[in-house]
């Protein structure tokens, strides 16, 4: 994911979708037409500590989103 560092930050700051995670984390999601593989969704799991502070837990690429997760926000 090191080569996608810019996209990871962009996904957290300007997500297209935010889903609820399993353990209190949030999942910021953006679709990228071109990645090192093919077109994929970039999912960044993060936790907010306050309005101005938080941290990224992990990030990964996927072909499709889970339909079982609750969508909290959608652009």
PQR file with spaces between the fields and no chain letter, atoms N, CA, C, O and H, PARSE charges and radii, in Angstrom:
ATOM       1  N    UNK     1       0.816   -1.197    0.000 -0.4000 1.5000
ATOM       2  CA   UNK     1       0.000    0.000    0.000 -0.0000 2.0000
ATOM       3  C    UNK     1       0.861    1.263    0.000  0.5500 1.7000
ATOM       4  O    UNK     1       0.330    2.367   -0.118 -0.5500 1.4000
ATOM       5  N    UNK     2       2.166    1.119    0.129 -0.4000 1.5000
ATOM       6  CA   UNK     2       3.029    2.294    0.170 -0.0000 2.0000
ATOM       7  C    UNK     2       2.900    3.134   -1.093  0.5500 1.7000
ATOM       8  O    UNK     2       2.984    4.361   -1.028 -0.5500 1.4000
ATOM       9  H    UNK     2       2.598    0.222    0.225  0.4000 1.0000
ATOM      10  N    UNK     3       2.698    2.496   -2.236 -0.4000 1.5000
ATOM      11  CA   UNK     3       2.549    3.237   -3.483 -0.0000 2.0000
ATOM      12  C    UNK     3       1.189    3.932   -3.588  0.5500 1.7000
ATOM      13  O    UNK     3       0.979    4.737   -4.495 -0.5500 1.4000
ATOM      14  H    UNK     3       2.630    1.499   -2.288  0.4000 1.0000
ATOM      15  N    UNK     4       0.267    3.631   -2.674 -0.4000 1.5000
ATOM      16  CA   UNK     4      -1.057    4.261   -2.657 -0.0000 2.0000
ATOM      17  C    UNK     4      -1.240    5.213   -1.470  0.5500 1.7000
ATOM      18  O    UNK     4      -2.366    5.518   -1.076 -0.5500 1.4000
ATOM      19  H    UNK     4       0.437    2.977   -1.937  0.4000 1.0000
ATOM      20  N    UNK     5      -0.147    5.666   -0.920 -0.4000 1.5000
ATOM      21  CA   UNK     5      -0.211    6.544    0.263 -0.0000 2.0000
ATOM      22  C    UNK     5      -1.089    7.776    0.018  0.5500 1.7000
ATOM      23  O    UNK     5      -1.911    8.136    0.860 -0.5500 1.4000
ATOM      24  H    UNK     5       0.768    5.418   -1.240  0.4000 1.0000
ATOM      25  N    UNK     6      -0.910    8.416   -1.139 -0.4000 1.5000
ATOM      26  CA   UNK     6      -1.695    9.610   -1.473 -0.0000 2.0000
ATOM      27  C    UNK     6      -3.188    9.277   -1.545  0.5500 1.7000
ATOM      28  O    UNK     6      -4.021   10.039   -1.055 -0.5500 1.4000
ATOM      29  H    UNK     6      -0.242    8.124   -1.824  0.4000 1.0000
ATOM      30  N    UNK     7      -3.522    8.143   -2.155 -0.4000 1.5000
ATOM      31  CA   UNK     7      -4.914    7.738   -2.279 -0.0000 2.0000
ATOM      32  C    UNK     7      -5.524    7.347   -0.929  0.5500 1.7000
ATOM      33  O    UNK     7      -6.713    7.569   -0.698 -0.5500 1.4000
ATOM      34  H    UNK     7      -2.845    7.524   -2.553  0.4000 1.0000
ATOM      35  N    UNK     8      -4.717    6.770   -0.044 -0.4000 1.5000
ATOM      36  CA   UNK     8      -5.205    6.430    1.303 -0.0000 2.0000
ATOM      37  C    UNK     8      -5.615    7.704    2.043  0.5500 1.7000
ATOM      38  O    UNK     8      -6.692    7.754    2.638 -0.5500 1.4000
ATOM      39  H    UNK     8      -3.752    6.590   -0.231  0.4000 1.0000
ATOM      40  N    UNK     9      -4.769    8.727    2.011 -0.4000 1.5000
ATOM      41  CA   UNK     9      -5.088   10.008    2.668 -0.0000 2.0000
ATOM      42  C    UNK     9      -6.308   10.646    2.014  0.5500 1.7000
ATOM      43  O    UNK     9      -7.183   11.169    2.705 -0.5500 1.4000
ATOM      44  H    UNK     9      -3.895    8.686    1.528  0.4000 1.0000
ATOM      45  N    UNK    10      -6.369   10.604    0.682 -0.4000 1.5000
ATOM      46  CA   UNK    10      -7.504   11.163   -0.043 -0.0000 2.0000
ATOM      47  C    UNK    10      -8.803   10.444    0.325  0.5500 1.7000
ATOM      48  O    UNK    10      -9.848   11.082    0.459 -0.5500 1.4000
ATOM      49  H    UNK    10      -5.658   10.179    0.121  0.4000 1.0000
ATOM      50  N    UNK    11      -8.745    9.152    0.485 -0.4000 1.5000
ATOM      51  CA   UNK    11      -9.935    8.361    0.835 -0.0000 2.0000
ATOM      52  C    UNK    11     -10.461    8.725    2.217  0.5500 1.7000
ATOM      53  O    UNK    11     -11.673    8.793    2.420 -0.5500 1.4000
ATOM      54  H    UNK    11      -7.896    8.633    0.376  0.4000 1.0000
ATOM      55  N    UNK    12      -9.569    8.956    3.162 -0.4000 1.5000
ATOM      56  CA   UNK    12     -10.004    9.338    4.516 -0.0000 2.0000
ATOM      57  C    UNK    12     -10.551   10.763    4.531  0.5500 1.7000
ATOM      58  O    UNK    12     -11.542   11.033    5.210 -0.5500 1.4000
ATOM      59  H    UNK    12      -8.584    8.901    2.998  0.4000 1.0000
ATOM      60  N    UNK    13      -9.930   11.665    3.804 -0.4000 1.5000
ATOM      61  CA   UNK    13     -10.352   13.072    3.845 -0.0000 2.0000
ATOM      62  C    UNK    13     -11.531   13.379    2.922  0.5500 1.7000
ATOM      63  O    UNK    13     -12.295   14.307    3.185 -0.5500 1.4000
ATOM      64  H    UNK    13      -9.125   11.445    3.253  0.4000 1.0000
ATOM      65  N    UNK    14     -11.684   12.606    1.843 -0.4000 1.5000
ATOM      66  CA   UNK    14     -12.771   12.837    0.885 -0.0000 2.0000
ATOM      67  C    UNK    14     -13.407   11.504    0.458  0.5500 1.7000
ATOM      68  O    UNK    14     -13.337   11.138   -0.715 -0.5500 1.4000
ATOM      69  H    UNK    14     -11.063   11.852    1.630  0.4000 1.0000
ATOM      70  N    UNK    15     -14.019   10.785    1.390 -0.4000 1.5000
ATOM      71  CA   UNK    15     -14.596    9.477    1.044 -0.0000 2.0000
ATOM      72  C    UNK    15     -15.847    9.622    0.187  0.5500 1.7000
ATOM      73  O    UNK    15     -16.516   10.655    0.201 -0.5500 1.4000
ATOM      74  H    UNK    15     -14.075   11.082    2.343  0.4000 1.0000
ATOM      75  N    UNK    16     -16.144    8.567   -0.556 -0.4000 1.5000
ATOM      76  CA   UNK    16     -17.415    8.495   -1.285 -0.0000 2.0000
ATOM      77  C    UNK    16     -18.474    7.814   -0.428  0.5500 1.7000
ATOM      78  O    UNK    16     -19.663    8.117   -0.527 -0.5500 1.4000
ATOM      79  H    UNK    16     -15.601    7.727   -0.567  0.4000 1.0000
ATOM      80  N    UNK    17     -18.021    6.888    0.415 -0.4000 1.5000
ATOM      81  CA   UNK    17     -18.910    6.143    1.313 -0.0000 2.0000
ATOM      82  C    UNK    17     -18.192    5.954    2.649  0.5500 1.7000
ATOM      83  O    UNK    17     -16.975    5.769    2.688 -0.5500 1.4000
ATOM      84  H    UNK    17     -17.055    6.642    0.495  0.4000 1.0000
ATOM      85  N    UNK    18     -18.952    6.003    3.736 -0.4000 1.5000
ATOM      86  CA   UNK    18     -18.428    5.607    5.044 -0.0000 2.0000
ATOM      87  C    UNK    18     -19.341    4.510    5.582  0.5500 1.7000
ATOM      88  O    UNK    18     -20.555    4.685    5.688 -0.5500 1.4000
ATOM      89  H    UNK    18     -19.940    6.153    3.704  0.4000 1.0000
ATOM      90  N    UNK    19     -18.730    3.376    5.918 -0.4000 1.5000
ATOM      91  CA   UNK    19     -19.461    2.262    6.504 -0.0000 2.0000
ATOM      92  C    UNK    19     -19.018    2.059    7.947  0.5500 1.7000
ATOM      93  O    UNK    19     -17.927    2.464    8.349 -0.5500 1.4000
ATOM      94  H    UNK    19     -17.744    3.234    5.832  0.4000 1.0000
ATOM      95  N    UNK    20     -19.890    1.424    8.705 -0.4000 1.5000
ATOM      96  CA   UNK    20     -19.596    1.089   10.101 -0.0000 2.0000
ATOM      97  C    UNK    20     -18.782   -0.197   10.132  0.5500 1.7000
ATOM      98  O    UNK    20     -19.152   -1.183    9.494 -0.5500 1.4000
ATOM      99  H    UNK    20     -20.776    1.095    8.379  0.4000 1.0000
ATOM     100  N    UNK    21     -17.675   -0.192   10.872 -0.4000 1.5000
ATOM     101  CA   UNK    21     -16.854   -1.388   11.038 -0.0000 2.0000
ATOM     102  C    UNK    21     -17.408   -2.300   12.119  0.5500 1.7000
ATOM     103  O    UNK    21     -18.430   -1.998   12.737 -0.5500 1.4000
ATOM     104  H    UNK    21     -17.375    0.609   11.391  0.4000 1.0000
ATOM     105  N    UNK    22     -16.740   -3.399   12.340 -0.4000 1.5000
ATOM     106  CA   UNK    22     -17.206   -4.388   13.316 -0.0000 2.0000
ATOM     107  C    UNK    22     -16.853   -4.054   14.765  0.5500 1.7000
ATOM     108  O    UNK    22     -17.517   -4.523   15.689 -0.5500 1.4000
ATOM     109  H    UNK    22     -15.911   -3.644   11.838  0.4000 1.0000
ATOM     110  N    UNK    23     -15.809   -3.245   14.967 -0.4000 1.5000
ATOM     111  CA   UNK    23     -15.306   -3.008   16.325 -0.0000 2.0000
ATOM     112  C    UNK    23     -15.208   -1.518   16.661  0.5500 1.7000
ATOM     113  O    UNK    23     -14.300   -1.105   17.382 -0.5500 1.4000
ATOM     114  H    UNK    23     -15.269   -2.864   14.216  0.4000 1.0000
ATOM     115  N    UNK    24     -16.138   -0.711   16.143 -0.4000 1.5000
ATOM     116  CA   UNK    24     -16.158    0.709   16.447 -0.0000 2.0000
ATOM     117  C    UNK    24     -15.365    1.572   15.477  0.5500 1.7000
ATOM     118  O    UNK    24     -15.407    2.800   15.563 -0.5500 1.4000
ATOM     119  H    UNK    24     -16.876   -1.047   15.557  0.4000 1.0000
ATOM     120  N    UNK    25     -14.650    0.950   14.567 -0.4000 1.5000
ATOM     121  CA   UNK    25     -13.904    1.716   13.565 -0.0000 2.0000
ATOM     122  C    UNK    25     -14.841    2.129   12.428  0.5500 1.7000
ATOM     123  O    UNK    25     -15.944    1.599   12.297 -0.5500 1.4000
ATOM     124  H    UNK    25     -14.615   -0.047   14.497  0.4000 1.0000
ATOM     125  N    UNK    26     -14.396    3.066   11.623 -0.4000 1.5000
ATOM     126  CA   UNK    26     -15.125    3.503   10.442 -0.0000 2.0000
ATOM     127  C    UNK    26     -14.365    3.052    9.205  0.5500 1.7000
ATOM     128  O    UNK    26     -13.143    2.909    9.240 -0.5500 1.4000
ATOM     129  H    UNK    26     -13.499    3.497   11.729  0.4000 1.0000
ATOM     130  N    UNK    27     -15.084    2.827    8.115 -0.4000 1.5000
ATOM     131  CA   UNK    27     -14.463    2.420    6.862 -0.0000 2.0000
ATOM     132  C    UNK    27     -14.730    3.496    5.822  0.5500 1.7000
ATOM     133  O    UNK    27     -15.861    3.663    5.366 -0.5500 1.4000
ATOM     134  H    UNK    27     -16.077    2.943    8.087  0.4000 1.0000
ATOM     135  N    UNK    28     -13.695    4.218    5.451 -0.4000 1.5000
ATOM     136  CA   UNK    28     -13.788    5.223    4.394 -0.0000 2.0000
ATOM     137  C    UNK    28     -13.512    4.522    3.071  0.5500 1.7000
ATOM     138  O    UNK    28     -12.571    3.736    2.962 -0.5500 1.4000
ATOM     139  H    UNK    28     -12.775    4.083    5.821  0.4000 1.0000
ATOM     140  N    UNK    29     -14.339    4.809    2.065 -0.4000 1.5000
ATOM     141  CA   UNK    29     -14.250    4.075    0.805 -0.0000 2.0000
ATOM     142  C    UNK    29     -14.286    5.031   -0.379  0.5500 1.7000
ATOM     143  O    UNK    29     -15.077    5.974   -0.415 -0.5500 1.4000
ATOM     144  H    UNK    29     -15.104    5.447    2.154  0.4000 1.0000
ATOM     145  N    UNK    30     -13.415    4.768   -1.343 -0.4000 1.5000
ATOM     146  CA   UNK    30     -13.406    5.483   -2.632 -0.0000 2.0000
ATOM     147  C    UNK    30     -13.128    4.471   -3.732  0.5500 1.7000
ATOM     148  O    UNK    30     -12.401    3.498   -3.531 -0.5500 1.4000
ATOM     149  H    UNK    30     -12.773    4.001   -1.313  0.4000 1.0000
ATOM     150  N    UNK    31     -13.715    4.713   -4.892 -0.4000 1.5000
ATOM     151  CA   UNK    31     -13.451    3.871   -6.048 -0.0000 2.0000
ATOM     152  C    UNK    31     -12.377    4.531   -6.896  0.5500 1.7000
ATOM     153  O    UNK    31     -12.451    5.725   -7.185 -0.5500 1.4000
ATOM     154  H    UNK    31     -14.305    5.503   -5.055  0.4000 1.0000
ATOM     155  N    UNK    32     -11.375    3.749   -7.295 -0.4000 1.5000
ATOM     156  CA   UNK    32     -10.302    4.228   -8.166 -0.0000 2.0000
ATOM     157  C    UNK    32     -10.332    3.417   -9.454  0.5500 1.7000
ATOM     158  O    UNK    32     -10.244    2.189   -9.438 -0.5500 1.4000
ATOM     159  H    UNK    32     -11.315    2.779   -7.060  0.4000 1.0000
ATOM     160  N    UNK    33     -10.458    4.123  -10.561 -0.4000 1.5000
ATOM     161  CA   UNK    33     -10.518    3.463  -11.866 -0.0000 2.0000
ATOM     162  C    UNK    33      -9.193    2.813  -12.238  0.5500 1.7000
ATOM     163  O    UNK    33      -9.158    1.845  -12.998 -0.5500 1.4000
ATOM     164  H    UNK    33     -10.529    5.121  -10.575  0.4000 1.0000
ATOM     165  N    UNK    34      -8.104    3.351  -11.697 -0.4000 1.5000
ATOM     166  CA   UNK    34      -6.792    2.812  -12.033 -0.0000 2.0000
ATOM     167  C    UNK    34      -5.961    2.667  -10.764  0.5500 1.7000
ATOM     168  O    UNK    34      -5.680    3.652  -10.082 -0.5500 1.4000
ATOM     169  H    UNK    34      -8.133    4.137  -11.079  0.4000 1.0000
ATOM     170  N    UNK    35      -5.570    1.430  -10.451 -0.4000 1.5000
ATOM     171  CA   UNK    35      -4.648    1.142   -9.352 -0.0000 2.0000
ATOM     172  C    UNK    35      -3.511    0.309   -9.932  0.5500 1.7000
ATOM     173  O    UNK    35      -3.442    0.097  -11.142 -0.5500 1.4000
ATOM     174  H    UNK    35      -5.799    0.630  -11.006  0.4000 1.0000
ATOM     175  N    UNK    36      -2.633   -0.153   -9.075 -0.4000 1.5000
ATOM     176  CA   UNK    36      -1.535   -1.011   -9.545 -0.0000 2.0000
ATOM     177  C    UNK    36      -2.056   -2.348  -10.075  0.5500 1.7000
ATOM     178  O    UNK    36      -1.344   -3.045  -10.798 -0.5500 1.4000
ATOM     179  H    UNK    36      -2.689    0.020   -8.092  0.4000 1.0000
ATOM     180  N    UNK    37      -3.281   -2.707   -9.725 -0.4000 1.5000
ATOM     181  CA   UNK    37      -3.885   -3.957  -10.199 -0.0000 2.0000
ATOM     182  C    UNK    37      -4.850   -3.656  -11.347  0.5500 1.7000
ATOM     183  O    UNK    37      -4.499   -3.820  -12.516 -0.5500 1.4000
ATOM     184  H    UNK    37      -3.860   -2.141   -9.138  0.4000 1.0000
ATOM     185  N    UNK    38      -6.050   -3.222  -11.015 -0.4000 1.5000
ATOM     186  CA   UNK    38      -7.082   -2.820  -11.975 -0.0000 2.0000
ATOM     187  C    UNK    38      -7.941   -1.779  -11.270  0.5500 1.7000
ATOM     188  O    UNK    38      -7.487   -1.166  -10.304 -0.5500 1.4000
ATOM     189  H    UNK    38      -6.335   -3.090  -10.066  0.4000 1.0000
ATOM     190  N    UNK    39      -9.158   -1.567  -11.724 -0.4000 1.5000
ATOM     191  CA   UNK    39     -10.052   -0.675  -10.991 -0.0000 2.0000
ATOM     192  C    UNK    39     -10.515   -1.392   -9.722  0.5500 1.7000
ATOM     193  O    UNK    39     -10.910   -2.558   -9.760 -0.5500 1.4000
ATOM     194  H    UNK    39      -9.527   -2.065  -12.509  0.4000 1.0000
ATOM     195  N    UNK    40     -10.459   -0.678   -8.607 -0.4000 1.5000
ATOM     196  CA   UNK    40     -10.768   -1.270   -7.294 -0.0000 2.0000
ATOM     197  C    UNK    40     -11.346   -0.218   -6.359  0.5500 1.7000
ATOM     198  O    UNK    40     -11.187    0.984   -6.574 -0.5500 1.4000
ATOM     199  H    UNK    40     -10.138    0.269   -8.576  0.4000 1.0000
ATOM     200  N    UNK    41     -12.015   -0.693   -5.322 -0.4000 1.5000
ATOM     201  CA   UNK    41     -12.381    0.152   -4.194 -0.0000 2.0000
ATOM     202  C    UNK    41     -11.207    0.163   -3.225  0.5500 1.7000
ATOM     203  O    UNK    41     -10.614   -0.880   -2.949 -0.5500 1.4000
ATOM     204  H    UNK    41     -12.144   -1.669   -5.147  0.4000 1.0000
ATOM     205  N    UNK    42     -10.877    1.325   -2.716 -0.4000 1.5000
ATOM     206  CA   UNK    42      -9.890    1.435   -1.647 -0.0000 2.0000
ATOM     207  C    UNK    42     -10.665    1.634   -0.351  0.5500 1.7000
ATOM     208  O    UNK    42     -11.447    2.577   -0.228 -0.5500 1.4000
ATOM     209  H    UNK    42     -11.359    2.173   -2.940  0.4000 1.0000
ATOM     210  N    UNK    43     -10.451    0.756    0.601 -0.4000 1.5000
ATOM     211  CA   UNK    43     -11.126    0.813    1.904 -0.0000 2.0000
ATOM     212  C    UNK    43     -10.070    1.124    2.957  0.5500 1.7000
ATOM     213  O    UNK    43      -9.062    0.428    3.071 -0.5500 1.4000
ATOM     214  H    UNK    43      -9.817   -0.010    0.501  0.4000 1.0000
ATOM     215  N    UNK    44     -10.320    2.185    3.725 -0.4000 1.5000
ATOM     216  CA   UNK    44      -9.397    2.587    4.786 -0.0000 2.0000
ATOM     217  C    UNK    44     -10.147    2.497    6.114  0.5500 1.7000
ATOM     218  O    UNK    44     -11.106    3.233    6.343 -0.5500 1.4000
ATOM     219  H    UNK    44     -11.139    2.750    3.633  0.4000 1.0000
ATOM     220  N    UNK    45      -9.708    1.598    6.978 -0.4000 1.5000
ATOM     221  CA   UNK    45     -10.287    1.463    8.317 -0.0000 2.0000
ATOM     222  C    UNK    45      -9.575    2.447    9.234  0.5500 1.7000
ATOM     223  O    UNK    45      -8.346    2.469    9.307 -0.5500 1.4000
ATOM     224  H    UNK    45      -8.929    0.999    6.791  0.4000 1.0000
ATOM     225  N    UNK    46     -10.365    3.262    9.935 -0.4000 1.5000
ATOM     226  CA   UNK    46      -9.779    4.271   10.815 -0.0000 2.0000
ATOM     227  C    UNK    46     -10.657    4.475   12.038  0.5500 1.7000
ATOM     228  O    UNK    46     -11.819    4.069   12.068 -0.5500 1.4000
ATOM     229  H    UNK    46     -11.363    3.244    9.876  0.4000 1.0000
ATOM     230  N    UNK    47     -10.084    5.103   13.028 -0.4000 1.5000
ATOM     231  CA   UNK    47     -10.819    5.406   14.254 -0.0000 2.0000
ATOM     232  C    UNK    47     -10.665    6.886   14.566  0.5500 1.7000
ATOM     233  O    UNK    47      -9.559    7.425   14.534 -0.5500 1.4000
ATOM     234  H    UNK    47      -9.140    5.433   13.004  0.4000 1.0000
ATOM     235  N    UNK    48     -11.776    7.536   14.866 -0.4000 1.5000
ATOM     236  CA   UNK    48     -11.761    8.944   15.265 -0.0000 2.0000
ATOM     237  C    UNK    48     -11.682    9.025   16.782  0.5500 1.7000
ATOM     238  O    UNK    48     -12.451    8.373   17.489 -0.5500 1.4000
ATOM     239  H    UNK    48     -12.675    7.099   14.891  0.4000 1.0000
ATOM     240  N    UNK    49     -10.752    9.826   17.273 -0.4000 1.5000
ATOM     241  CA   UNK    49     -10.626   10.057   18.713 -0.0000 2.0000
ATOM     242  C    UNK    49     -11.393   11.317   19.095  0.5500 1.7000
ATOM     243  O    UNK    49     -12.041   11.374   20.140 -0.5500 1.4000
ATOM     244  H    UNK    49     -10.128   10.356   16.699  0.4000 1.0000
ATOM     245  N    UNK    50     -11.308   12.320   18.236 -0.4000 1.5000
ATOM     246  CA   UNK    50     -12.053   13.566   18.405 -0.0000 2.0000
ATOM     247  C    UNK    50     -12.313   14.127   17.014  0.5500 1.7000
ATOM     248  O    UNK    50     -11.958   13.494   16.020 -0.5500 1.4000
ATOM     249  H    UNK    50     -10.782   12.274   17.387  0.4000 1.0000
ATOM     250  N    UNK    51     -12.925   15.303   16.928 -0.4000 1.5000
ATOM     251  CA   UNK    51     -13.173   15.923   15.624 -0.0000 2.0000
ATOM     252  C    UNK    51     -11.889   16.261   14.879  0.5500 1.7000
ATOM     253  O    UNK    51     -11.883   16.352   13.652 -0.5500 1.4000
ATOM     254  H    UNK    51     -13.214   15.817   17.736  0.4000 1.0000
ATOM     255  N    UNK    52     -10.805   16.446   15.623 -0.4000 1.5000
ATOM     256  CA   UNK    52      -9.534   16.844   15.014 -0.0000 2.0000
ATOM     257  C    UNK    52      -8.447   15.777   15.091  0.5500 1.7000
ATOM     258  O    UNK    52      -7.317   16.026   14.670 -0.5500 1.4000
ATOM     259  H    UNK    52     -10.811   16.371   16.620  0.4000 1.0000
ATOM     260  N    UNK    53      -8.762   14.597   15.618 -0.4000 1.5000
ATOM     261  CA   UNK    53      -7.718   13.599   15.821 -0.0000 2.0000
ATOM     262  C    UNK    53      -8.256   12.191   15.545  0.5500 1.7000
ATOM     263  O    UNK    53      -9.423   11.893   15.799 -0.5500 1.4000
ATOM     264  H    UNK    53      -9.680   14.395   15.960  0.4000 1.0000
ATOM     265  N    UNK    54      -7.393   11.355   15.029 -0.4000 1.5000
ATOM     266  CA   UNK    54      -7.740    9.978   14.756 -0.0000 2.0000
ATOM     267  C    UNK    54      -6.538    9.248   14.195  0.5500 1.7000
ATOM     268  O    UNK    54      -5.448    9.812   14.105 -0.5500 1.4000
ATOM     269  H    UNK    54      -6.445   11.597   14.822  0.4000 1.0000
ATOM     270  N    UNK    55      -6.734    7.984   13.815 -0.4000 1.5000
ATOM     271  CA   UNK    55      -5.617    7.231   13.246 -0.0000 2.0000
ATOM     272  C    UNK    55      -6.141    6.152   12.297  0.5500 1.7000
ATOM     273  O    UNK    55      -7.257    5.654   12.445 -0.5500 1.4000
ATOM     274  H    UNK    55      -7.619    7.525   13.888  0.4000 1.0000
ATOM     275  N    UNK    56      -5.306    5.811   11.324 -0.4000 1.5000
ATOM     276  CA   UNK    56      -5.625    4.778   10.351 -0.0000 2.0000
ATOM     277  C    UNK    56      -5.199    3.426   10.923  0.5500 1.7000
ATOM     278  O    UNK    56      -4.090    3.285   11.436 -0.5500 1.4000
ATOM     279  H    UNK    56      -4.399    6.215   11.204  0.4000 1.0000
ATOM     280  N    UNK    57      -6.074    2.449   10.832 -0.4000 1.5000
ATOM     281  CA   UNK    57      -5.784    1.102   11.310 -0.0000 2.0000
ATOM     282  C    UNK    57      -5.167    0.273   10.189  0.5500 1.7000
ATOM     283  O    UNK    57      -4.115   -0.340   10.367 -0.5500 1.4000
ATOM     284  H    UNK    57      -6.975    2.563   10.415  0.4000 1.0000
ATOM     285  N    UNK    58      -5.827    0.257    9.038 -0.4000 1.5000
ATOM     286  CA   UNK    58      -5.334   -0.501    7.883 -0.0000 2.0000
ATOM     287  C    UNK    58      -6.026    0.007    6.628  0.5500 1.7000
ATOM     288  O    UNK    58      -6.986    0.773    6.702 -0.5500 1.4000
ATOM     289  H    UNK    58      -6.682    0.755    8.893  0.4000 1.0000
ATOM     290  N    UNK    59      -5.535   -0.420    5.492 -0.4000 1.5000
ATOM     291  CA   UNK    59      -6.152   -0.087    4.210 -0.0000 2.0000
ATOM     292  C    UNK    59      -5.991   -1.276    3.273  0.5500 1.7000
ATOM     293  O    UNK    59      -5.008   -2.013    3.344 -0.5500 1.4000
ATOM     294  H    UNK    59      -4.755   -1.043    5.431  0.4000 1.0000
ATOM     295  N    UNK    60      -6.972   -1.448    2.395 -0.4000 1.5000
ATOM     296  CA   UNK    60      -6.897   -2.562    1.449 -0.0000 2.0000
ATOM     297  C    UNK    60      -7.718   -2.260    0.204  0.5500 1.7000
ATOM     298  O    UNK    60      -8.597   -1.400    0.227 -0.5500 1.4000
ATOM     299  H    UNK    60      -7.771   -0.849    2.337  0.4000 1.0000
ATOM     300  N    UNK    61      -7.428   -2.968   -0.881 -0.4000 1.5000
ATOM     301  CA   UNK    61      -8.166   -2.868   -2.133 -0.0000 2.0000
ATOM     302  C    UNK    61      -9.128   -4.041   -2.229  0.5500 1.7000
ATOM     303  O    UNK    61      -8.816   -5.146   -1.783 -0.5500 1.4000
ATOM     304  H    UNK    61      -6.713   -3.667   -0.899  0.4000 1.0000
ATOM     305  N    UNK    62     -10.302   -3.801   -2.814 -0.4000 1.5000
ATOM     306  CA   UNK    62     -11.285   -4.866   -2.992 -0.0000 2.0000
ATOM     307  C    UNK    62     -12.080   -4.636   -4.271  0.5500 1.7000
ATOM     308  O    UNK    62     -12.208   -3.507   -4.746 -0.5500 1.4000
ATOM     309  H    UNK    62     -10.556   -2.904   -3.177  0.4000 1.0000
ATOM     310  N    UNK    63     -12.607   -5.716   -4.814 -0.4000 1.5000
ATOM     311  CA   UNK    63     -13.430   -5.626   -6.021 -0.0000 2.0000
ATOM     312  C    UNK    63     -14.848   -5.149   -5.737  0.5500 1.7000
ATOM     313  O    UNK    63     -15.445   -4.438   -6.545 -0.5500 1.4000
ATOM     314  H    UNK    63     -12.503   -6.633   -4.428  0.4000 1.0000
ATOM     315  N    UNK    64     -15.383   -5.543   -4.585 -0.4000 1.5000
ATOM     316  CA   UNK    64     -16.747   -5.165   -4.255 -0.0000 2.0000
ATOM     317  C    UNK    64     -16.880   -4.932   -2.755  0.5500 1.7000
ATOM     318  O    UNK    64     -16.100   -5.439   -1.949 -0.5500 1.4000
ATOM     319  H    UNK    64     -14.898   -6.121   -3.929  0.4000 1.0000
ATOM     320  N    UNK    65     -17.902   -4.141   -2.411 -0.4000 1.5000
ATOM     321  CA   UNK    65     -18.124   -3.788   -1.016 -0.0000 2.0000
ATOM     322  C    UNK    65     -19.080   -4.779   -0.362  0.5500 1.7000
ATOM     323  O    UNK    65     -19.905   -5.404   -1.029 -0.5500 1.4000
ATOM     324  H    UNK    65     -18.535   -3.729   -3.066  0.4000 1.0000
ATOM     325  N    UNK    66     -18.953   -4.909    0.950 -0.4000 1.5000
ATOM     326  CA   UNK    66     -19.828   -5.788    1.707 -0.0000 2.0000
ATOM     327  C    UNK    66     -21.237   -5.183    1.762  0.5500 1.7000
ATOM     328  O    UNK    66     -21.412   -4.026    2.144 -0.5500 1.4000
ATOM     329  H    UNK    66     -18.283   -4.402    1.492  0.4000 1.0000
ATOM     330  N    UNK    67     -22.212   -5.966    1.383 -0.4000 1.5000
ATOM     331  CA   UNK    67     -23.605   -5.510    1.450 -0.0000 2.0000
ATOM     332  C    UNK    67     -24.166   -5.655    2.866  0.5500 1.7000
ATOM     333  O    UNK    67     -25.259   -5.165    3.151 -0.5500 1.4000
ATOM     334  H    UNK    67     -22.070   -6.906    1.073  0.4000 1.0000
ATOM     335  N    UNK    68     -23.427   -6.324    3.753 -0.4000 1.5000
ATOM     336  CA   UNK    68     -23.884   -6.553    5.117 -0.0000 2.0000
ATOM     337  C    UNK    68     -23.555   -5.391    6.057  0.5500 1.7000
ATOM     338  O    UNK    68     -24.135   -5.282    7.137 -0.5500 1.4000
ATOM     339  H    UNK    68     -22.539   -6.722    3.521  0.4000 1.0000
ATOM     340  N    UNK    69     -22.636   -4.534    5.650 -0.4000 1.5000
ATOM     341  CA   UNK    69     -22.214   -3.422    6.524 -0.0000 2.0000
ATOM     342  C    UNK    69     -23.197   -2.252    6.437  0.5500 1.7000
ATOM     343  O    UNK    69     -23.792   -2.000    5.389 -0.5500 1.4000
ATOM     344  H    UNK    69     -22.165   -4.623    4.773  0.4000 1.0000
ATOM     345  N    UNK    70     -23.353   -1.555    7.544 -0.4000 1.5000
ATOM     346  CA   UNK    70     -24.235   -0.384    7.610 -0.0000 2.0000
ATOM     347  C    UNK    70     -23.528    0.801    6.945  0.5500 1.7000
ATOM     348  O    UNK    70     -22.378    1.108    7.259 -0.5500 1.4000
ATOM     349  H    UNK    70     -22.870   -1.760    8.395  0.4000 1.0000
ATOM     350  N    UNK    71     -24.227    1.451    6.034 -0.4000 1.5000
ATOM     351  CA   UNK    71     -23.705    2.668    5.417 -0.0000 2.0000
ATOM     352  C    UNK    71     -24.108    3.849    6.289  0.5500 1.7000
ATOM     353  O    UNK    71     -25.295    4.099    6.498 -0.5500 1.4000
ATOM     354  H    UNK    71     -25.161    1.202    5.779  0.4000 1.0000
ATOM     355  N    UNK    72     -23.116    4.573    6.798 -0.4000 1.5000
ATOM     356  CA   UNK    72     -23.369    5.734    7.658 -0.0000 2.0000
ATOM     357  C    UNK    72     -23.493    7.015    6.853  0.5500 1.7000
ATOM     358  O    UNK    72     -24.204    7.941    7.244 -0.5500 1.4000
ATOM     359  H    UNK    72     -22.151    4.370    6.628  0.4000 1.0000
ATOM     360  N    UNK    73     -22.794    7.064    5.724 -0.4000 1.5000
ATOM     361  CA   UNK    73     -22.776    8.278    4.908 -0.0000 2.0000
ATOM     362  C    UNK    73     -22.413    7.911    3.477  0.5500 1.7000
ATOM     363  O    UNK    73     -21.578    7.039    3.233 -0.5500 1.4000
ATOM     364  H    UNK    73     -22.216    6.312    5.406  0.4000 1.0000
ATOM     365  N    UNK    74     -23.058    8.595    2.536 -0.4000 1.5000
ATOM     366  CA   UNK    74     -22.770    8.340    1.128 -0.0000 2.0000
ATOM     367  C    UNK    74     -22.853    9.658    0.370  0.5500 1.7000
ATOM     368  O    UNK    74     -23.779   10.447    0.560 -0.5500 1.4000
ATOM     369  H    UNK    74     -23.736    9.303    2.735  0.4000 1.0000
ATOM     370  N    UNK    75     -21.873    9.877   -0.488 -0.4000 1.5000
ATOM     371  CA   UNK    75     -21.871   11.112   -1.287 -0.0000 2.0000
ATOM     372  C    UNK    75     -22.813   10.986   -2.426  0.5500 1.7000
ATOM     373  O    UNK    75     -22.955   11.919   -3.216 -0.5500 1.4000
ATOM     374  H    UNK    75     -21.121    9.236   -0.643  0.4000 1.0000
